[in-house]
Amino acid sequence: MDARPIPAIRWEGGPEGRLLLLDQTKLPSKLEVLEIRDVESLARAIRELAVRGAPAIGVAAAYGGVLALRESPPSPRERLEEALDLLAASRPTAVNLFHALSRLRRRAAALPGEDPATLAAALLDEARTLHREDEDLCASLGRHGATLLEDGMTVLTHCNTGRLATAGVGTALACILTAHREGKRLLVYADETRPLLQGARLTLFELAEAGIEARLLVDGAGPGLLLAGEIQAVFVGADRIAANGDTANKVGTLPLALAASRAGVPFYVVAPSTTLDPSLPDGRSIPIEERDGDEVTSLLGDRVPPGTRARNPAFDVTPADLITALVTEHGICRSPDRDGIKALLDSGR
């Protein structure tokens, strides 16, 4: 494979440039890049999962502020607010999206006047800063998390948490990639991640890219393998972490956490501090995105009765007491409860 893979997110040029997104709905069979030149197209790309993963959504949305201001509306600031509101509505669970939009609002509020060019230049600088910060955060996550992996381990991961989900090398997958680069031999089980198969399509793609031995699992297989003693650690990402440590991640994460707890296998959540949301007291407060049931039934084609209806929650919430440790850019929090989350947030101030 190409030694320089196509990045998930790239901005070319100045404020009048273009946003390029690797279309993840087409992987692994096709490598197609979307050229995004307006906010509506960006919001659609986020909703339809052409760009996905909490950190990547946040970085992509940050460039949306620049796209909004090139339209030269009568009131640039009003148009910016409309655009940011549109992006905020694209996916409700990933808190990184709202963190990025808040950064844009603060940067715009600090500038005087209504000149679109001045605002666009400032917002592009902010978006590029967010992009670089995420790259650095991912590298730190990988370094800290790799210390939890030993040579010869078999590791289970769910959904996709690598370079396709971030602006850097990833979150949970970054730990595995870093350990591999350090010479540790690992076997990775990757859940297929129904209904849109992010594990099968994207995680296996990234593991093959890196030359890491891997096996694909149907989503229901992980708990049994955990209880059979065939897996030594579980590494997952997160889309939002409440103040008490309860964690929302791709649906199917909770059964793995329950099985890992029963089996005595460590269950690690890997996420940057931008995924922490102290405004929510616990997991019951986390908004859970419910996607179209057709995503569940359409993949099965004509193998379900016509007219079948489906529930399609995109995430579930893992209680904090099932999480062995939380890996962040600040290090490993081995008590990911209310006090531990507060200490993490305080350490980043």
C-alpha positions as CSV (number, residue, x, y, z in Angstrom):
1,M,0.0,0.0,0.0
2,D,1.0,3.6,-0.4
3,A,3.4,4.7,2.3
4,R,1.7,8.1,2.4
5,P,-2.0,7.3,2.8
6,I,-4.6,9.9,1.9
7,P,-5.5,11.9,5.0
8,A,-9.1,11.8,6.2
9,I,-9.2,15.7,6.3
10,R,-7.1,18.2,4.4
11,W,-7.5,22.0,3.7
12,E,-5.8,23.3,0.6
13,G,-5.0,27.0,0.1
14,G,-6.0,30.1,2.1
15,P,-9.5,31.3,3.1
16,E,-10.7,30.9,-0.5
17,G,-9.3,27.3,-0.6
18,R,-11.1,24.0,-0.3
19,L,-11.8,21.3,2.2
20,L,-11.0,17.7,1.1
21,L,-12.5,14.7,2.9
22,L,-11.7,11.1,2.2
23,D,-15.1,9.6,1.6
24,Q,-15.3,6.8,4.2
25,T,-18.6,5.5,2.9
26,K,-16.7,4.1,-0.1
27,L,-13.8,2.5,1.8
28,P,-12.2,0.0,1.4
29,S,-13.2,-0.7,-2.2
30,K,-12.7,2.9,-3.5
31,L,-10.5,5.8,-2.5
32,E,-12.6,8.8,-3.3
33,V,-12.0,12.4,-2.1
34,L,-14.9,14.8,-1.6
35,E,-14.3,18.5,-2.4
36,I,-16.3,20.5,0.1
37,R,-16.9,24.2,-0.8
38,D,-20.0,25.1,1.3
39,V,-21.4,24.4,4.7
40,E,-24.4,22.5,3.5
41,S,-22.2,20.0,1.8
42,L,-20.1,19.6,4.9
43,A,-23.1,19.1,7.2
44,R,-24.3,16.4,4.8
45,A,-20.9,14.7,4.7
46,I,-21.0,14.6,8.5
47,R,-24.5,13.3,8.7
48,E,-23.9,10.6,6.0
49,L,-20.6,9.5,7.7
50,A,-18.3,10.5,4.8
51,V,-16.3,12.0,7.7
52,R,-16.8,10.4,11.1
53,G,-15.1,9.8,14.4
54,A,-15.6,12.4,17.2
55,P,-12.2,14.2,16.7
56,A,-12.4,14.2,12.9
57,I,-16.0,15.6,13.0
58,G,-14.8,18.4,15.2
59,V,-11.8,19.3,13.0
60,A,-13.9,19.1,9.8
61,A,-16.6,21.3,11.3
62,A,-14.0,23.9,12.3
63,Y,-13.2,24.5,8.6
64,G,-17.0,25.0,8.1
65,G,-16.7,28.5,9.6
66,V,-14.4,29.5,6.8
67,L,-16.7,28.0,4.2
68,A,-19.6,30.0,5.6
69,L,-17.9,33.4,5.2
70,R,-17.0,33.0,1.6
71,E,-20.7,33.5,0.7
72,S,-20.5,37.2,1.3
73,P,-23.9,37.5,3.0
74,P,-25.4,40.9,4.2
75,S,-24.3,40.0,7.7
76,P,-21.2,37.8,7.9
77,R,-21.7,37.2,11.6
78,E,-25.3,36.1,11.2
79,R,-24.4,33.8,8.4
80,L,-21.6,32.3,10.6
81,E,-24.1,31.6,13.4
82,E,-26.5,30.0,11.0
83,A,-23.7,27.8,9.6
84,L,-22.5,26.8,13.1
85,D,-26.0,25.9,14.1
86,L,-26.4,23.8,11.0
87,L,-23.2,21.9,11.8
88,A,-24.2,21.5,15.4
89,A,-27.4,19.7,14.4
90,S,-25.5,17.3,12.1
91,R,-24.6,14.7,14.9
92,P,-25.7,15.2,18.5
93,T,-23.5,12.8,20.5
94,A,-19.9,13.6,19.6
95,V,-18.9,16.5,22.0
96,N,-15.8,17.3,20.0
97,L,-18.1,18.9,17.4
98,F,-19.5,21.3,19.9
99,H,-16.1,22.0,21.4
100,A,-14.8,23.0,17.9
101,L,-17.8,25.2,17.2
102,S,-17.4,27.0,20.6
103,R,-13.8,27.7,19.7
104,L,-14.9,29.3,16.4
105,R,-17.5,31.4,18.2
106,R,-15.0,32.7,20.7
107,R,-12.4,33.5,18.0
108,A,-15.0,35.4,16.0
109,A,-16.3,37.3,19.0
110,A,-12.8,38.6,19.8
111,L,-12.6,40.3,16.4
112,P,-14.1,43.7,15.7
113,G,-16.1,44.6,12.6
114,E,-17.9,42.6,9.9
115,D,-15.3,42.2,7.2
116,P,-15.7,38.6,5.9
117,A,-12.1,38.4,4.8
118,T,-10.8,39.2,8.2
119,L,-13.2,36.8,9.9
120,A,-12.4,34.0,7.4
121,A,-8.6,34.4,7.9
122,A,-9.0,34.2,11.7
123,L,-11.3,31.2,11.6
124,L,-9.0,29.4,9.2
125,D,-6.1,30.0,11.6
126,E,-8.3,28.6,14.4
127,A,-9.3,25.5,12.4
128,R,-5.7,24.8,11.5
129,T,-4.7,25.2,15.1
130,L,-7.4,22.6,16.1
131,H,-6.2,20.3,13.4
132,R,-2.6,20.5,14.7
133,E,-3.7,20.1,18.3
134,D,-5.6,16.9,17.4
135,E,-2.5,15.5,15.7
136,D,-0.5,16.1,18.8
137,L,-3.3,14.7,21.1
138,C,-3.4,11.5,19.1
139,A,0.4,11.1,19.3
140,S,0.2,11.5,23.1
141,L,-2.7,9.1,23.4
142,G,-0.7,6.5,21.5
143,R,2.4,6.9,23.6
144,H,0.5,6.6,26.9
145,G,-1.7,3.7,25.8
146,A,1.1,1.7,24.3
147,T,2.5,1.2,27.8
148,L,-0.6,-0.9,28.6
149,L,0.2,-3.4,25.9
150,E,2.7,-6.2,26.2
151,D,4.4,-8.3,23.6
152,G,2.2,-11.2,22.5
153,M,-1.1,-9.8,23.6
154,T,-4.4,-10.4,21.9
155,V,-6.5,-7.2,21.9
156,L,-10.1,-6.5,21.0
157,T,-11.3,-3.2,19.6
158,H,-14.7,-1.9,18.4
159,C,-15.7,0.5,15.6
160,N,-12.9,2.6,14.1
161,T,-10.5,4.7,16.2
162,G,-7.6,5.3,13.9
163,R,-6.4,8.0,11.5
164,L,-9.7,7.8,9.7
165,A,-11.5,8.9,12.9
166,T,-9.2,11.8,13.8
167,A,-6.8,14.3,12.3
168,G,-3.9,12.3,13.6
169,V,-3.0,8.7,14.1
170,G,-6.1,7.9,16.1
171,T,-7.2,7.3,19.7
172,A,-7.6,3.6,20.8
173,L,-6.1,2.4,17.5
174,A,-3.1,4.8,18.1
175,C,-2.2,2.8,21.2
176,I,-2.1,-0.4,19.1
177,L,-0.2,1.2,16.2
178,T,2.4,2.8,18.6
179,A,3.0,-0.5,20.4
180,H,3.4,-2.3,17.0
181,R,6.0,0.3,16.0
182,E,7.8,-0.3,19.3
183,G,8.2,-3.9,18.2
184,K,5.4,-5.5,20.3
185,R,3.7,-8.4,18.5
186,L,0.0,-8.1,18.8
187,L,-3.1,-10.0,17.5
188,V,-6.0,-7.6,17.1
189,Y,-9.7,-8.7,17.0
190,A,-11.8,-6.1,15.3
191,D,-15.6,-6.1,15.7
192,E,-17.4,-5.7,12.4
193,T,-19.5,-2.9,14.0
194,R,-23.0,-3.2,12.7
195,P,-24.9,-1.7,11.0
196,L,-22.4,0.3,8.9
197,L,-19.4,-2.0,9.4
198,Q,-16.8,0.7,10.5
199,G,-14.7,-2.1,12.0
200,A,-14.8,-4.4,9.0
201,R,-14.4,-1.7,6.4
202,L,-12.2,0.8,8.2
203,T,-10.3,-0.7,11.1
204,L,-9.2,-3.8,9.1
205,F,-8.2,-1.4,6.3
206,E,-5.9,0.5,8.8
207,L,-4.5,-2.6,10.4
208,A,-3.6,-4.0,7.0
209,E,-2.0,-0.6,6.1
210,A,0.2,-0.9,9.2
211,G,1.0,-4.6,8.8
212,I,-0.6,-5.7,12.1
213,E,-2.1,-9.2,12.3
214,A,-5.9,-9.0,12.7
215,R,-9.0,-11.1,12.7
216,L,-12.6,-9.8,12.0
217,L,-15.3,-10.7,14.5
218,V,-19.1,-10.5,14.2
219,D,-20.2,-8.1,17.0
220,G,-21.7,-10.8,19.1
221,A,-18.5,-12.9,19.3
222,G,-16.4,-10.7,21.5
223,P,-18.1,-11.3,24.9
224,G,-17.7,-15.1,24.5
225,L,-14.1,-14.9,23.6
226,L,-13.5,-12.6,26.6
227,L,-15.0,-15.1,28.9
228,A,-13.1,-17.9,27.3
229,G,-9.8,-16.1,28.2
230,E,-8.7,-15.6,24.6
231,I,-8.4,-11.8,24.9
232,Q,-6.1,-9.9,27.2
233,A,-7.4,-6.3,26.8
234,V,-10.1,-4.2,25.2
235,F,-9.3,-0.8,23.7
236,V,-12.2,1.5,22.6
237,G,-12.6,5.2,21.9
238,A,-15.3,7.6,23.0
239,D,-17.7,10.2,21.6
240,R,-18.6,11.8,24.9
241,I,-17.6,11.2,28.5
242,A,-19.8,12.6,31.3
243,A,-18.6,14.2,34.5
244,N,-18.8,10.9,36.4
245,G,-16.9,9.0,33.8
246,D,-19.8,7.3,32.1
247,T,-18.8,7.0,28.4
248,A,-20.8,7.0,25.2
249,N,-19.2,5.1,22.3
250,K,-20.4,3.2,19.2
251,V,-23.3,0.9,20.0
252,G,-22.0,-2.6,20.9
253,T,-19.4,-1.2,23.3
254,L,-21.4,-1.9,26.5
255,P,-21.7,-5.7,26.0
256,L,-17.9,-5.8,25.7
257,A,-17.4,-3.8,28.9
258,L,-19.8,-6.1,30.8
259,A,-18.1,-9.2,29.5
260,A,-14.6,-7.8,30.2
261,S,-15.6,-7.0,33.8
262,R,-17.0,-10.5,34.3
263,A,-13.8,-12.0,32.8
264,G,-11.4,-9.8,34.7
265,V,-10.0,-8.4,31.5
266,P,-9.0,-4.7,31.5
267,F,-11.3,-2.4,29.5
268,Y,-9.6,0.8,28.4
269,V,-11.2,4.0,27.0
270,V,-8.9,6.1,24.9
271,A,-9.9,9.7,24.3
272,P,-8.5,13.2,24.3
273,S,-9.7,15.6,27.1
274,T,-11.8,17.4,24.5
275,T,-14.2,14.4,24.7
276,L,-14.9,15.1,28.4
277,D,-18.1,16.9,29.0
278,P,-18.3,18.2,32.6
279,S,-21.7,19.9,31.9
280,L,-23.4,16.4,31.9
281,P,-23.5,14.8,35.3
282,D,-23.8,11.2,34.1
283,G,-24.4,9.0,31.1
284,R,-28.2,9.3,31.3
285,S,-27.7,13.0,30.2
286,I,-25.7,12.1,27.1
287,P,-27.8,12.6,23.9
288,I,-27.8,9.4,22.0
289,E,-28.2,9.8,18.2
290,E,-30.9,7.6,16.7
291,R,-30.2,7.0,13.0
292,D,-32.6,5.8,10.3
293,G,-33.7,2.2,10.8
294,D,-33.1,1.6,7.1
295,E,-29.4,1.4,7.9
296,V,-30.1,-1.8,9.8
297,T,-32.5,-3.4,7.3
298,S,-31.0,-2.4,4.0
299,L,-27.7,-4.2,4.6
300,L,-29.7,-7.4,4.8
301,G,-31.4,-6.8,1.5
302,D,-34.4,-9.0,0.9
303,R,-33.6,-11.3,3.9
304,V,-36.0,-9.5,6.2
305,P,-39.7,-9.3,5.8
306,P,-40.9,-6.4,3.7
307,G,-42.0,-3.5,5.9
308,T,-39.7,-4.5,8.8
309,R,-39.0,-1.6,11.2
310,A,-35.8,-1.2,13.2
311,R,-34.4,0.8,16.1
312,N,-31.0,2.2,15.3
313,P,-29.3,3.9,18.2
314,A,-25.8,4.8,17.1
315,F,-24.2,4.7,20.6
316,D,-24.6,3.1,24.0
317,V,-23.3,4.3,27.4
318,T,-20.8,2.3,29.4
319,P,-20.9,3.0,33.2
320,A,-17.7,4.3,34.6
321,D,-17.4,1.4,37.1
322,L,-16.8,-0.9,34.1
323,I,-13.9,1.1,32.8
324,T,-10.5,0.0,34.0
325,A,-8.7,3.2,33.0
326,L,-9.1,6.3,30.8
327,V,-6.2,7.1,28.6
328,T,-5.9,10.8,27.7
329,E,-3.1,13.1,26.5
330,H,-2.4,13.9,30.1
331,G,-1.7,10.3,31.0
332,I,-3.6,7.3,32.3
333,C,-6.5,7.9,34.7
334,R,-6.9,4.7,36.7
335,S,-9.9,6.0,38.6
336,P,-12.2,7.3,35.8
337,D,-14.9,8.5,38.2
338,R,-16.1,11.9,39.1
339,D,-13.0,12.8,41.1
340,G,-10.7,11.4,38.5
341,I,-12.4,13.3,35.7
342,K,-12.3,16.5,37.6
343,A,-8.6,16.0,38.3
344,L,-8.0,15.4,34.5
345,L,-9.8,18.6,33.6
346,D,-7.9,20.6,36.2
347,S,-4.6,19.2,35.0
348,G,-5.4,20.6,31.5
349,R,-6.1,24.1,32.7
